[in-house]
Amino acid sequence: MASLWEVSDPGSLILMSEFYRNLSQGMTKAQALRQAQLDMKNGKIDFDKLKSHLKDLLKVENKKSELSEPVKQQLLLILSFLEEKKEISKELQHPYYWATFTIIGNPW
């Protein structure tokens, strides 16, 4: 997967988490990306679930210390961004956030 232009880290994180969730459900890469993009476009992202997942990831990370400090700080910034933004769903419906991503290579 590649992006055609630079997108905010929260936007990328949200699309990528949906993409990998879709892949884990047996979709092809092309189907998983399409569904993630449609979910963002239509405002169907479960932000509470995403915030909970990030919090769990950071709890595990505090015990294992496998991530670099810059990555950990970026995750904390993204979590803070998600906590502060009440209307993030509407903002992320704009094509700027989801249309940048494309599959390169084998779409299966």
OpenMM code with the backbone's topology and positions (N, CA, C; nanometers):
from openmm import Vec3, app, unit

residues = "MET ALA SER LEU TRP GLU VAL SER ASP PRO GLY SER LEU ILE LEU MET SER GLU PHE TYR ARG ASN LEU SER GLN GLY MET THR LYS ALA GLN ALA LEU ARG GLN ALA GLN LEU ASP MET LYS ASN GLY LYS ILE ASP PHE ASP LYS LEU LYS SER HIS LEU LYS ASP LEU LEU LYS VAL GLU ASN LYS LYS SER GLU LEU SER GLU PRO VAL LYS GLN GLN LEU LEU LEU ILE LEU SER PHE LEU GLU GLU LYS LYS GLU ILE SER LYS GLU LEU GLN HIS PRO TYR TYR TRP ALA THR PHE THR ILE ILE GLY ASN PRO TRP".split()
positions = [
    Vec3(0.0852, -0.1163, 0.0000),
    Vec3(0.0000, 0.0000, 0.0000),
    Vec3(0.0902, 0.1231, 0.0000),
    Vec3(0.0431, 0.2259, -0.0644),
    Vec3(0.1162, 0.3523, -0.0697),
    Vec3(0.0164, 0.4667, -0.0634),
    Vec3(0.0675, 0.5834, -0.0275),
    Vec3(-0.0187, 0.7017, -0.0279),
    Vec3(0.0275, 0.7954, -0.1380),
    Vec3(-0.0675, 0.8623, -0.1988),
    Vec3(-0.0381, 0.9537, -0.3084),
    Vec3(-0.0018, 1.0926, -0.2581),
    Vec3(-0.0397, 1.1243, -0.1337),
    Vec3(-0.0015, 1.2496, -0.0697),
    Vec3(0.0060, 1.2252, 0.0799),
    Vec3(0.0702, 1.3166, 0.1495),
    Vec3(0.0881, 1.3034, 0.2934),
    Vec3(-0.0442, 1.3285, 0.3652),
    Vec3(-0.0728, 1.2418, 0.4612),
    Vec3(-0.1956, 1.2520, 0.5401),
    Vec3(-0.1562, 1.2553, 0.6871),
    Vec3(-0.2410, 1.3134, 0.7694),
    Vec3(-0.2136, 1.3198, 0.9130),
    Vec3(-0.1971, 1.1793, 0.9707),
    Vec3(-0.1182, 1.1688, 1.0762),
    Vec3(-0.0982, 1.0395, 1.1400),
    Vec3(-0.2285, 0.9791, 1.1921),
    Vec3(-0.3164, 1.0578, 1.2569),
    Vec3(-0.4434, 0.9974, 1.3007),
    Vec3(-0.5251, 0.9416, 1.1842),
    Vec3(-0.5303, 1.0143, 1.0739),
    Vec3(-0.6043, 0.9653, 0.9573),
    Vec3(-0.5459, 0.8364, 0.9035),
    Vec3(-0.4133, 0.8306, 0.8953),
    Vec3(-0.3461, 0.7096, 0.8472),
    Vec3(-0.3686, 0.5936, 0.9426),
    Vec3(-0.3561, 0.6201, 1.0717),
    Vec3(-0.3752, 0.5152, 1.1713),
    Vec3(-0.5151, 0.4560, 1.1620),
    Vec3(-0.6132, 0.5407, 1.1486),
    Vec3(-0.7516, 0.4936, 1.1426),
    Vec3(-0.7741, 0.4089, 1.0187),
    Vec3(-0.7291, 0.4567, 0.9042),
    Vec3(-0.7482, 0.3789, 0.7819),
    Vec3(-0.6720, 0.2468, 0.7894),
    Vec3(-0.5487, 0.2502, 0.8364),
    Vec3(-0.4686, 0.1279, 0.8426),
    Vec3(-0.5256, 0.0277, 0.9427),
    Vec3(-0.5762, 0.0747, 1.0548),
    Vec3(-0.6342, -0.0187, 1.1517),
    Vec3(-0.7582, -0.0854, 1.0938),
    Vec3(-0.8386, -0.0101, 1.0207),
    Vec3(-0.9557, -0.0687, 0.9547),
    Vec3(-0.9124, -0.1653, 0.8437),
    Vec3(-0.8104, -0.1284, 0.7685),
    Vec3(-0.7576, -0.2134, 0.6615),
    Vec3(-0.7138, -0.3485, 0.7185),
    Vec3(-0.6341, -0.3473, 0.8252),
    Vec3(-0.5852, -0.4730, 0.8824),
    Vec3(-0.6961, -0.5521, 0.9503),
    Vec3(-0.7930, -0.4844, 1.0074),
    Vec3(-0.9080, -0.5554, 1.0646),
    Vec3(-0.9826, -0.6285, 0.9536),
    Vec3(-1.0012, -0.5611, 0.8401),
    Vec3(-1.0692, -0.6229, 0.7261),
    Vec3(-0.9890, -0.7400, 0.6702),
    Vec3(-0.8571, -0.7250, 0.6619),
    Vec3(-0.7722, -0.8353, 0.6146),
    Vec3(-0.7868, -0.9570, 0.7053),
    Vec3(-0.7923, -0.9328, 0.8359),
    Vec3(-0.8034, -1.0438, 0.9311),
    Vec3(-0.9367, -1.1170, 0.9186),
    Vec3(-1.0332, -1.0543, 0.8527),
    Vec3(-1.1637, -1.1170, 0.8318),
    Vec3(-1.1715, -1.1894, 0.6978),
    Vec3(-1.0569, -1.2032, 0.6294),
    Vec3(-1.0519, -1.2819, 0.5072),
    Vec3(-1.0679, -1.2053, 0.3771),
    Vec3(-1.0738, -1.0743, 0.3831),
    Vec3(-1.0849, -0.9962, 0.2595),
    Vec3(-0.9498, -0.9931, 0.1878),
    Vec3(-0.9538, -0.9735, 0.0556),
    Vec3(-0.8297, -0.9495, -0.0181),
    Vec3(-0.7796, -0.8098, 0.0187),
    Vec3(-0.6555, -0.7795, -0.0186),
    Vec3(-0.6018, -0.6455, 0.0109),
    Vec3(-0.6874, -0.5369, -0.0541),
    Vec3(-0.7268, -0.5598, -0.1785),
    Vec3(-0.8082, -0.4602, -0.2493),
    Vec3(-0.9441, -0.4420, -0.1813),
    Vec3(-1.0071, -0.5523, -0.1427),
    Vec3(-1.1364, -0.5438, -0.0745),
    Vec3(-1.1225, -0.4758, 0.0620),
    Vec3(-1.0158, -0.5110, 0.1339),
    Vec3(-0.9940, -0.4549, 0.2675),
    Vec3(-0.9732, -0.3038, 0.2610),
    Vec3(-0.8953, -0.2595, 0.1629),
    Vec3(-0.8733, -0.1155, 0.1473),
    Vec3(-1.0027, -0.0456, 0.1079),
    Vec3(-1.0733, -0.1025, 0.0116),
    Vec3(-1.1993, -0.0415, -0.0334),
    Vec3(-1.2974, -0.0270, 0.0827),
    Vec3(-1.3103, -0.1330, 0.1633),
    Vec3(-1.4050, -0.1280, 0.2747),
    Vec3(-1.3613, -0.0259, 0.3795),
    Vec3(-1.2316, -0.0193, 0.4076),
    Vec3(-1.1815, 0.0798, 0.5035),
    Vec3(-1.2094, 0.2213, 0.4533),
    Vec3(-1.1881, 0.2434, 0.3243),
    Vec3(-1.2150, 0.3755, 0.2666),
    Vec3(-1.3642, 0.4085, 0.2723),
    Vec3(-1.4481, 0.3113, 0.2408),
    Vec3(-1.5927, 0.3348, 0.2474),
    Vec3(-1.6374, 0.3638, 0.3904),
    Vec3(-1.5808, 0.2905, 0.4863),
    Vec3(-1.6174, 0.3134, 0.6263),
    Vec3(-1.5789, 0.4539, 0.6711),
    Vec3(-1.4617, 0.5005, 0.6278),
    Vec3(-1.4227, 0.6381, 0.6619),
    Vec3(-1.5135, 0.7380, 0.5916),
    Vec3(-1.5375, 0.7147, 0.4648),
    Vec3(-1.6214, 0.8058, 0.3856),
    Vec3(-1.7618, 0.8177, 0.4443),
    Vec3(-1.8152, 0.7054, 0.4905),
    Vec3(-1.9526, 0.7021, 0.5405),
    Vec3(-1.9629, 0.7225, 0.6918),
    Vec3(-1.8509, 0.7531, 0.7569),
    Vec3(-1.8535, 0.7803, 0.9011),
    Vec3(-1.8868, 0.6602, 0.9858),
    Vec3(-1.8407, 0.5418, 0.9458),
    Vec3(-1.8751, 0.4191, 1.0175),
    Vec3(-1.7592, 0.3621, 1.0991),
    Vec3(-1.6674, 0.4469, 1.1401),
    Vec3(-1.5540, 0.4028, 1.2205),
    Vec3(-1.5940, 0.4088, 1.3679),
    Vec3(-1.5627, 0.3021, 1.4422),
    Vec3(-1.5912, 0.2975, 1.5856),
    Vec3(-1.4714, 0.3574, 1.6607),
    Vec3(-1.4781, 0.4870, 1.6889),
    Vec3(-1.3652, 0.5564, 1.7501),
    Vec3(-1.3438, 0.5147, 1.8947),
    Vec3(-1.4502, 0.4794, 1.9649),
    Vec3(-1.4335, 0.4334, 2.1026),
    Vec3(-1.3529, 0.3039, 2.1052),
    Vec3(-1.3812, 0.2157, 2.0111),
    Vec3(-1.3074, 0.0896, 2.0013),
    Vec3(-1.1611, 0.1164, 1.9656),
    Vec3(-1.1385, 0.2083, 1.8751),
    Vec3(-1.0027, 0.2435, 1.8347),
    Vec3(-0.9251, 0.3036, 1.9520),
    Vec3(-0.9882, 0.3940, 2.0271),
    Vec3(-0.9219, 0.4534, 2.1436),
    Vec3(-0.8894, 0.3459, 2.2470),
    Vec3(-0.9830, 0.2545, 2.2679),
    Vec3(-0.9610, 0.1456, 2.3625),
    Vec3(-0.8437, 0.0582, 2.3182),
    Vec3(-0.8367, 0.0300, 2.1888),
    Vec3(-0.7269, -0.0508, 2.1351),
    Vec3(-0.5929, 0.0204, 2.1559),
    Vec3(-0.5881, 0.1503, 2.1298),
    Vec3(-0.4642, 0.2263, 2.1501),
    Vec3(-0.4230, 0.2265, 2.2975),
    Vec3(-0.5188, 0.2432, 2.3864),
    Vec3(-0.4884, 0.2416, 2.5297),
    Vec3(-0.4334, 0.1057, 2.5718),
    Vec3(-0.4949, -0.0019, 2.5210),
    Vec3(-0.4464, -0.1367, 2.5516),
    Vec3(-0.3051, -0.1574, 2.4986),
    Vec3(-0.2812, -0.1112, 2.3769),
    Vec3(-0.1485, -0.1226, 2.3163),
    Vec3(-0.0440, -0.0499, 2.4010),
    Vec3(-0.0775, 0.0686, 2.4479),
    Vec3(0.0163, 0.1450, 2.5301),
    Vec3(0.0386, 0.0799, 2.6665),
    Vec3(-0.0638, 0.0161, 2.7234),
    Vec3(-0.0469, -0.0558, 2.8503),
    Vec3(0.0499, -0.1717, 2.8330),
    Vec3(0.0304, -0.2490, 2.7264),
    Vec3(0.1197, -0.3617, 2.6980),
    Vec3(0.2607, -0.3102, 2.6730),
    Vec3(0.2708, -0.2017, 2.5991),
    Vec3(0.4016, -0.1435, 2.5673),
    Vec3(0.4742, -0.0989, 2.6934),
    Vec3(0.4017, -0.0453, 2.7900),
    Vec3(0.4653, -0.0022, 2.9148),
    Vec3(0.5289, -0.1195, 2.9879),
    Vec3(0.4747, -0.2398, 2.9707),
    Vec3(0.5299, -0.3594, 3.0348),
    Vec3(0.6453, -0.4190, 2.9543),
    Vec3(0.6334, -0.4173, 2.8211),
    Vec3(0.7322, -0.4845, 2.7357),
    Vec3(0.8424, -0.3926, 2.6840),
    Vec3(0.8136, -0.2679, 2.6650),
    Vec3(0.9091, -0.1691, 2.6120),
    Vec3(0.9740, -0.2140, 2.4813),
    Vec3(0.8910, -0.2511, 2.3842),
    Vec3(0.9422, -0.2949, 2.2544),
    Vec3(0.9424, -0.1833, 2.1502),
    Vec3(0.8622, -0.0810, 2.1699),
    Vec3(0.8555, 0.0283, 2.0732),
    Vec3(0.9582, 0.1361, 2.1073),
    Vec3(1.0059, 0.2029, 2.0048),
    Vec3(1.0987, 0.3134, 2.0290),
    Vec3(1.0222, 0.4289, 2.0938),
    Vec3(1.0943, 0.5142, 2.1607),
    Vec3(1.0312, 0.6279, 2.2284),
    Vec3(0.9565, 0.7197, 2.1316),
    Vec3(1.0124, 0.7505, 2.0125),
    Vec3(0.9364, 0.8346, 1.9184),
    Vec3(0.8038, 0.7713, 1.8748),
    Vec3(0.8022, 0.6398, 1.8566),
    Vec3(0.6780, 0.5715, 1.8172),
    Vec3(0.5772, 0.5791, 1.9311),
    Vec3(0.6241, 0.5554, 2.0518),
    Vec3(0.5363, 0.5631, 2.1686),
    Vec3(0.4770, 0.7035, 2.1835),
    Vec3(0.5606, 0.8047, 2.1657),
    Vec3(0.5137, 0.9427, 2.1754),
    Vec3(0.4105, 0.9738, 2.0669),
    Vec3(0.4319, 0.9203, 1.9478),
    Vec3(0.3373, 0.9420, 1.8381),
    Vec3(0.2027, 0.8774, 1.8702),
    Vec3(0.2052, 0.7571, 1.9268),
    Vec3(0.0802, 0.6908, 1.9660),
    Vec3(0.0068, 0.7719, 2.0727),
    Vec3(0.0804, 0.8270, 2.1672),
    Vec3(0.0182, 0.9114, 2.2699),
    Vec3(-0.0430, 1.0372, 2.2094),
    Vec3(0.0252, 1.0961, 2.1128),
    Vec3(-0.0293, 1.2143, 2.0448),
    Vec3(-0.1570, 1.1806, 1.9683),
    Vec3(-0.1572, 1.0666, 1.9014),
    Vec3(-0.2757, 1.0251, 1.8256),
    Vec3(-0.3920, 0.9993, 1.9207),
    Vec3(-0.3639, 0.9314, 2.0315),
    Vec3(-0.4687, 0.9057, 2.1303),
    Vec3(-0.5236, 1.0371, 2.1844),
    Vec3(-0.4368, 1.1308, 2.2139),
    Vec3(-0.4795, 1.2625, 2.2618),
    Vec3(-0.5658, 1.3327, 2.1573),
    Vec3(-0.5241, 1.3250, 2.0319),
    Vec3(-0.6002, 1.3839, 1.9214),
    Vec3(-0.7407, 1.3240, 1.9153),
    Vec3(-0.7497, 1.1914, 1.9263),
    Vec3(-0.8801, 1.1242, 1.9198),
    Vec3(-0.9676, 1.1606, 2.0397),
    Vec3(-0.9061, 1.1777, 2.1559),
    Vec3(-0.9816, 1.2140, 2.2764),
    Vec3(-1.0384, 1.3557, 2.2652),
    Vec3(-0.9620, 1.4458, 2.2056),
    Vec3(-1.0026, 1.5865, 2.1974),
    Vec3(-1.1056, 1.6131, 2.0890),
    Vec3(-1.0986, 1.5401, 1.9818),
    Vec3(-1.1850, 1.5659, 1.8662),
    Vec3(-1.3199, 1.4977, 1.8846),
    Vec3(-1.4217, 1.5771, 1.9012),
    Vec3(-1.5569, 1.5224, 1.9158),
    Vec3(-1.6194, 1.4932, 1.7797),
    Vec3(-1.5864, 1.5722, 1.6809),
    Vec3(-1.6455, 1.5586, 1.5474),
    Vec3(-1.5457, 1.5026, 1.4464),
    Vec3(-1.4564, 1.4172, 1.4931),
    Vec3(-1.3532, 1.3650, 1.4035),
    Vec3(-1.4128, 1.2811, 1.2909),
    Vec3(-1.5234, 1.2149, 1.3171),
    Vec3(-1.5855, 1.1317, 1.2141),
    Vec3(-1.6199, 1.2134, 1.0908),
    Vec3(-1.6795, 1.3298, 1.1103),
    Vec3(-1.7146, 1.4163, 0.9964),
    Vec3(-1.5895, 1.4649, 0.9242),
    Vec3(-1.4885, 1.5019, 1.0004),
    Vec3(-1.3639, 1.5503, 0.9412),
    Vec3(-1.2996, 1.4423, 0.8537),
    Vec3(-1.2977, 1.3193, 0.9030),
    Vec3(-1.2321, 1.2106, 0.8303),
    Vec3(-1.3134, 1.1581, 0.7125),
    Vec3(-1.4344, 1.2052, 0.6950),
    Vec3(-1.5141, 1.1664, 0.5784),
    Vec3(-1.4641, 1.2342, 0.4514),
    Vec3(-1.3853, 1.3381, 0.4673),
    Vec3(-1.3328, 1.4100, 0.3513),
    Vec3(-1.2338, 1.3201, 0.2762),
    Vec3(-1.2406, 1.3183, 0.1419),
    Vec3(-1.1509, 1.2329, 0.0626),
    Vec3(-1.0018, 1.2553, 0.0893),
    Vec3(-0.9654, 1.3716, 0.1382),
    Vec3(-0.8243, 1.3975, 0.1693),
    Vec3(-0.7672, 1.2881, 0.2591),
    Vec3(-0.8482, 1.2365, 0.3520),
    Vec3(-0.8000, 1.1404, 0.4511),
    Vec3(-0.8014, 0.9961, 0.4030),
    Vec3(-0.8916, 0.9598, 0.3135),
    Vec3(-0.9019, 0.8190, 0.2756),
    Vec3(-0.8678, 0.7907, 0.1300),
    Vec3(-0.8750, 0.8887, 0.0408),
    Vec3(-0.8541, 0.8635, -0.1021),
    Vec3(-0.7066, 0.8551, -0.1407),
    Vec3(-0.6182, 0.8926, -0.0524),
    Vec3(-0.4756, 0.8924, -0.0838),
    Vec3(-0.4162, 0.7524, -0.0952),
    Vec3(-0.4796, 0.6533, -0.0335),
    Vec3(-0.4204, 0.5196, -0.0271),
    Vec3(-0.4561, 0.4343, -0.1482),
    Vec3(-0.3566, 0.3590, -0.1947),
    Vec3(-0.3747, 0.2708, -0.3095),
    Vec3(-0.2912, 0.1445, -0.2895),
    Vec3(-0.3364, 0.0374, -0.3491),
    Vec3(-0.2630, -0.0896, -0.3431),
    Vec3(-0.1637, -0.0937, -0.4580),
    Vec3(-0.0415, -0.1322, -0.4273),
    Vec3(0.0616, -0.1502, -0.5296),
    Vec3(0.0982, -0.2981, -0.5302),
    Vec3(0.1055, -0.3558, -0.6480),
    Vec3(0.1396, -0.4975, -0.6564),
    Vec3(0.0152, -0.5841, -0.6541),
    Vec3(0.0310, -0.7040, -0.6041),
    Vec3(-0.0755, -0.8032, -0.6024),
    Vec3(-0.1887, -0.7610, -0.5084),
    Vec3(-0.3106, -0.7428, -0.5610),
    Vec3(-0.4220, -0.6998, -0.4758),
    Vec3(-0.4870, -0.8146, -0.3984),
    Vec3(-0.4392, -0.9360, -0.4164),
    Vec3(-0.5012, -1.0513, -0.3502),
    Vec3(-0.4316, -1.0761, -0.2207),
] * unit.nanometer
topology = app.Topology()
chain = topology.addChain("A")
for resn in residues:
    res = topology.addResidue(resn, chain)
    for name in ("N", "CA", "C"):
        topology.addAtom(name, app.Element.getBySymbol(name[0]), res)
